[in-house]
Amino acid sequence: MSETLEFIAQYGYLLVLFWVATEQFGLPIPATPLLLAAGALAQRGRMHLALVILLASVACLLSDSFWYFFGKRRGAVVLNLLCRISLEPDSCVRRTENTFAKYGWRTLLICKFVPGLNTAAPALSAISGIDYSTFIIFDWLGAMMWSGAFAGLGFLFSKQLDRVALNAQRVGEWMLVLFVTVVVGYILWKYRERQKFIEQVKGDRISPDELKHKIEASEVVTIIDLRHPLDTLTDPRTLPGALRISPEELEQRHSEISREGEVVLFCT
């Protein structure tokens, strides 16, 4: 048994509870490798598979309940906060809102398997008006499915995981260097792509003060409110005379947009 598995076997259930709760809280430390390892240990009788799944599910419920009640109080602010740690913050909120609007409470059954949607789903549940009892039932089922899937895979493929760990130990530092290089390279590439996009649209932006001045000066300005319906549940206010049109509806409803003066679009 590798040193890593021995460490997990020693601290076992406490490590599962803490690690999964931390990941579900939003920190970028994946818990799936730990669940795989715990499943492999369960196959050898060093841990109990059912207890691993139960503790992982409890950890999910603790973190998700926090985000549910936080989302109920602060709404879209929570989504913006969660998506700021994403590599694609400009599209994160809209993507998660669209997914939840399409599938509703069923999102809770699969969100643990989808990075980004995972942490945002509890807050979206509160924003969309799902009561806590319904939320806790389906969140529990989703957590059980997620933890059971990865711990079960570790249980079934224990010997294969041993070979992977042994090969990784042989390669040693070179594998770590390769992994870090790939991760850093990907992050830099995504950052560069985002900077290029920001540079592209920088000349087309207008500040809130500039828009306020145009409105007060009675200039002809057509304002389009692009916010998602879930955003307006928590903050229904909008700018004077603004048309509410989602980005998906712009092409179909273009005839409603005046061609006189400037057109200003705003979102969350």
C-alpha positions as CSV (number, residue, x, y, z in Angstrom):
1,M,0.0,0.0,0.0
2,S,1.3,3.4,-1.0
3,E,2.1,6.1,1.7
4,T,-0.9,8.1,0.4
5,L,-3.3,5.3,1.0
6,E,-1.8,4.6,4.4
7,F,-2.3,8.2,5.4
8,I,-5.9,8.1,4.2
9,A,-6.5,4.8,6.1
10,Q,-5.0,6.4,9.3
11,Y,-7.2,9.5,9.3
12,G,-10.0,8.0,7.2
13,Y,-13.5,9.3,7.9
14,L,-12.5,12.6,9.4
15,L,-10.4,13.4,6.3
16,V,-13.4,12.5,4.0
17,L,-15.7,14.7,6.0
18,F,-13.4,17.7,6.0
19,W,-12.0,17.4,2.5
20,V,-15.4,17.0,0.8
21,A,-16.9,19.8,2.8
22,T,-14.1,22.1,1.8
23,E,-14.4,21.3,-1.9
24,Q,-18.2,21.7,-1.8
25,F,-17.7,25.0,-0.1
26,G,-16.0,26.3,-3.2
27,L,-12.2,25.8,-2.7
28,P,-10.4,24.3,-5.7
29,I,-9.3,21.1,-4.0
30,P,-10.9,18.1,-5.8
31,A,-12.4,15.4,-3.6
32,T,-12.9,12.7,-6.2
33,P,-9.3,11.3,-5.8
34,L,-9.9,11.0,-2.1
35,L,-13.2,9.2,-2.7
36,L,-11.5,6.8,-5.1
37,A,-8.8,6.1,-2.5
38,A,-11.4,5.6,0.2
39,G,-13.3,3.1,-2.0
40,A,-10.1,1.2,-2.6
41,L,-9.4,1.0,1.1
42,A,-13.0,-0.2,1.7
43,Q,-12.4,-3.1,-0.7
44,R,-9.5,-4.2,1.5
45,G,-11.5,-3.9,4.7
46,R,-9.7,-0.8,6.0
47,M,-12.8,1.4,5.7
48,H,-16.5,0.9,5.4
49,L,-17.9,1.9,1.9
50,A,-21.4,2.8,3.2
51,L,-19.9,5.0,5.9
52,V,-17.6,6.8,3.4
53,I,-20.6,7.6,1.2
54,L,-22.7,8.7,4.2
55,L,-20.0,11.0,5.5
56,A,-19.3,12.5,2.1
57,S,-23.0,13.2,1.6
58,V,-23.3,14.8,5.1
59,A,-20.3,17.0,4.1
60,C,-22.1,18.1,0.9
61,L,-25.3,18.9,2.8
62,L,-23.4,21.1,5.4
63,S,-21.7,23.2,2.7
64,D,-24.7,23.3,0.4
65,S,-27.0,24.4,3.2
66,F,-24.7,27.3,3.9
67,W,-24.8,28.4,0.2
68,Y,-28.6,27.9,0.1
69,F,-29.3,30.3,3.0
70,F,-26.6,32.7,1.9
71,G,-28.2,32.7,-1.6
72,K,-31.6,33.3,0.0
73,R,-30.3,36.4,1.7
74,R,-28.0,37.9,-0.9
75,G,-29.3,36.4,-4.2
76,A,-27.3,37.2,-7.4
77,V,-24.4,38.7,-5.3
78,V,-23.6,35.1,-4.2
79,L,-23.5,33.9,-7.8
80,N,-21.1,36.7,-8.8
81,L,-18.9,35.9,-5.8
82,L,-18.8,32.2,-6.7
83,C,-18.1,32.8,-10.3
84,R,-15.3,35.3,-9.7
85,I,-13.0,32.3,-8.8
86,S,-14.0,30.7,-12.2
87,L,-11.6,30.8,-15.2
88,E,-14.6,32.1,-17.2
89,P,-16.3,34.6,-14.9
90,D,-18.0,36.5,-17.7
91,S,-20.1,33.5,-18.7
92,C,-20.2,31.5,-15.5
93,V,-23.3,33.2,-14.0
94,R,-25.4,33.0,-17.2
95,R,-24.4,29.4,-17.9
96,T,-25.3,28.2,-14.4
97,E,-28.6,30.2,-14.4
98,N,-29.6,28.8,-17.8
99,T,-28.9,25.2,-16.7
100,F,-30.9,25.6,-13.5
101,A,-33.8,27.4,-15.3
102,K,-34.0,24.5,-17.8
103,Y,-33.9,21.6,-15.3
104,G,-35.0,23.1,-12.0
105,W,-34.7,20.9,-8.9
106,R,-33.5,18.0,-11.1
107,T,-30.2,20.0,-11.4
108,L,-29.5,19.0,-7.8
109,L,-29.2,15.3,-8.9
110,I,-26.4,15.9,-11.3
111,C,-24.7,19.2,-10.3
112,K,-22.0,17.5,-8.2
113,F,-20.7,16.0,-11.5
114,V,-20.5,19.4,-13.2
115,P,-17.7,21.8,-12.2
116,G,-18.9,25.4,-11.6
117,L,-22.6,24.3,-11.4
118,N,-21.8,22.3,-8.3
119,T,-21.2,25.2,-5.9
120,A,-23.8,27.5,-7.6
121,A,-26.7,25.1,-7.5
122,P,-27.6,25.6,-3.8
123,A,-27.8,29.4,-4.2
124,L,-29.8,29.1,-7.4
125,S,-32.2,26.8,-5.5
126,A,-32.9,29.5,-3.0
127,I,-33.1,32.3,-5.6
128,S,-35.6,30.3,-7.7
129,G,-37.9,29.7,-4.7
130,I,-37.3,26.0,-4.0
131,D,-38.2,25.4,-0.4
132,Y,-35.6,24.0,1.9
133,S,-37.2,20.7,2.5
134,T,-37.4,20.0,-1.2
135,F,-33.8,21.2,-1.6
136,I,-32.4,19.0,1.1
137,I,-34.1,15.9,-0.3
138,F,-32.8,16.2,-3.8
139,D,-29.4,17.6,-2.7
140,W,-29.0,14.6,-0.5
141,L,-29.9,12.2,-3.4
142,G,-27.4,14.0,-5.7
143,A,-24.7,13.9,-3.0
144,M,-25.3,10.2,-2.5
145,M,-25.1,9.5,-6.3
146,W,-21.9,11.5,-6.6
147,S,-20.0,10.1,-3.6
148,G,-21.3,6.6,-4.3
149,A,-20.2,6.7,-7.9
150,F,-16.6,7.7,-7.1
151,A,-16.2,5.6,-4.0
152,G,-17.8,2.7,-5.8
153,L,-15.3,3.0,-8.7
154,G,-12.4,3.0,-6.2
155,F,-13.9,-0.1,-4.6
156,L,-14.3,-1.9,-8.0
157,F,-10.9,-0.9,-9.4
158,S,-8.8,-1.1,-6.3
159,K,-6.0,-3.1,-8.0
160,Q,-5.8,-0.8,-11.0
161,L,-5.5,2.2,-8.7
162,D,-2.6,0.5,-6.9
163,R,-0.8,0.2,-10.2
164,V,-1.4,3.9,-11.1
165,A,-0.1,4.9,-7.7
166,L,3.0,2.7,-8.1
167,N,3.8,4.0,-11.5
168,A,3.3,7.6,-10.3
169,Q,5.7,6.9,-7.4
170,R,8.3,5.5,-9.9
171,V,8.1,8.6,-12.2
172,G,8.2,10.8,-9.1
173,E,9.0,14.4,-9.5
174,W,8.8,14.4,-13.3
175,M,5.0,13.6,-13.1
176,L,4.5,16.4,-10.6
177,V,6.4,18.9,-12.9
178,L,4.3,17.8,-15.9
179,F,1.0,18.1,-14.0
180,V,1.9,21.6,-12.7
181,T,3.1,22.7,-16.2
182,V,-0.2,21.6,-17.8
183,V,-2.4,23.3,-15.2
184,V,-0.4,26.5,-15.2
185,G,-0.3,26.5,-19.0
186,Y,-4.1,26.1,-19.2
187,I,-4.8,28.9,-16.7
188,L,-2.5,31.3,-18.6
189,W,-4.1,30.4,-21.9
190,K,-7.6,31.0,-20.5
191,Y,-6.4,34.3,-18.9
192,R,-4.9,35.5,-22.2
193,E,-8.1,34.6,-24.1
194,R,-10.2,36.6,-21.6
195,Q,-7.8,39.6,-21.8
196,K,-8.1,39.5,-25.6
197,F,-11.9,39.6,-25.3
198,I,-11.9,42.5,-22.8
199,E,-9.6,44.5,-25.2
200,Q,-11.9,43.7,-28.0
201,V,-15.0,45.2,-26.3
202,K,-13.3,47.9,-24.3
203,G,-14.1,50.6,-26.8
204,D,-17.8,49.7,-26.8
205,R,-18.2,50.1,-23.0
206,I,-20.0,53.0,-21.2
207,S,-19.7,53.8,-17.5
208,P,-22.8,54.1,-15.3
209,D,-22.1,57.8,-14.8
210,E,-21.9,58.4,-18.6
211,L,-25.3,56.7,-19.1
212,K,-26.8,58.7,-16.3
213,H,-25.6,61.9,-17.9
214,K,-27.1,60.9,-21.2
215,I,-30.5,60.1,-19.6
216,E,-30.5,63.4,-17.7
217,A,-29.6,65.3,-20.9
218,S,-32.6,63.7,-22.6
219,E,-30.5,62.1,-25.2
220,V,-32.1,59.3,-27.2
221,V,-30.8,56.1,-25.6
222,T,-32.4,52.6,-25.8
223,I,-31.5,50.5,-22.8
224,I,-31.7,46.7,-22.9
225,D,-31.8,44.8,-19.6
226,L,-30.1,41.4,-20.3
227,R,-30.4,40.0,-16.8
228,H,-31.6,36.5,-16.4
229,P,-35.1,36.0,-14.9
230,L,-33.5,34.4,-11.8
231,D,-31.6,37.7,-11.2
232,T,-34.7,39.8,-11.3
233,L,-36.4,37.6,-8.7
234,T,-34.1,39.0,-6.0
235,D,-33.7,42.5,-7.5
236,P,-36.6,43.5,-9.8
237,R,-35.4,47.1,-10.2
238,T,-34.1,48.2,-13.6
239,L,-33.1,51.4,-15.3
240,P,-35.7,53.9,-16.5
241,G,-37.4,52.8,-19.7
242,A,-35.3,49.6,-20.1
243,L,-36.5,46.7,-22.2
244,R,-36.0,43.3,-20.6
245,I,-34.7,41.0,-23.4
246,S,-32.5,38.0,-22.7
247,P,-29.4,37.4,-24.9
248,E,-31.1,34.4,-26.4
249,E,-34.1,36.6,-27.5
250,L,-32.1,39.4,-29.0
251,E,-32.4,38.1,-32.6
252,Q,-36.1,37.3,-32.4
253,R,-37.1,40.6,-30.7
254,H,-34.7,42.9,-32.6
255,S,-37.7,44.8,-34.0
256,E,-38.5,46.1,-30.5
257,I,-35.1,47.9,-30.4
258,S,-35.2,51.5,-31.7
259,R,-32.6,52.3,-34.3
260,E,-32.5,56.0,-33.2
261,G,-29.6,57.0,-30.9
262,E,-27.4,54.7,-29.0
263,V,-28.3,51.2,-27.7
264,V,-26.9,50.3,-24.3
265,L,-27.0,46.8,-22.9
266,F,-26.4,45.8,-19.3
267,C,-26.4,42.7,-17.2
268,T,-25.5,41.7,-13.7
